[in-house]
Amino acid sequence: GIGYSPMYISLEEFPAADRLQALGLNTDNFNNPFVVHGGEGFAHMTGKWRIGGYAGFGSTSTSTVANALVNIGNVVQQYTGSDAPTIEAKITLSLGAGSVEYVMPIFQDLEISAGAMMGLVRLNLSLEQSSTLTNWNSIFGYSFGTVTTVTDDDGNVTYKYTSTEGSGESDDYSFVTENGKITLSDLSGTFFNFQPYVAIKWQLLDRVGLRISAGFNKGTIGQGRWKLNGRNFIADSEEYIFRGTSFRTMIYLGL
């Protein structure tokens, strides 16, 4: 059989959670259970043994606009400009694995199986910090100055774009662009994941069935095994243990 099989992983801890919290990010906003959208297939090998394969991808993110303070005339107040610092963290996971299980029939269309799924997982943690166009209103604003509308007696609308650096005259086309600071760090780690599980398979129709499984994931990104931007290992990077219970559902086509 083959079909769509989302996996829900209740992670005990997200990578670098304490450091993200120190930046002001709320890690509770990460989806937990972490959802992996994937596809799964299985086939009988011999006797009561069955083999299978799984591939999936999932992501979750959290972000915030920093409460920046400025000193104006010896008065400390909250910064309300459009370029307040924005911080966003995103976690993505891609998984490819094979499985082997032992099948125990209960009834004609119902069976229980126990097995293990093993494969490679790539985990990415991207952290973006920027200080430009950080709120909704400013995204749709004119980047190089101001824009005003003038309506004549006939109802025709004229848009006038004026640079903050220009004189505002009709023949003054000067403008100045300022590059906002944007930094993006992409951390990645690859590890071997092991998931023992139990599953229930119910043949609903001749060629359609439902399969539900529950298991426990375990994998480790070793100390110093995180990569920066997919190139260089970070020598003092922390160990991360990918661990959590999982729940998988599958609507399949086949027997």
Salt bridges, closest charged atoms under 4 A:
GLU12 OE1 - ARG243 NE 2.89
GLU40 OE2 - ARG211 NE 3.81
GLU40 OE2 - ARG248 NH1 2.80
GLU101 OE2 - ARG50 NH1 2.69
GLU101 OE1 - ARG211 NH2 2.71
GLU111 OE2 - ARG50 NH2 2.23
GLU111 OE2 - LYS201 NZ 3.81
GLU238 OE2 - ARG19 NH2 2.91
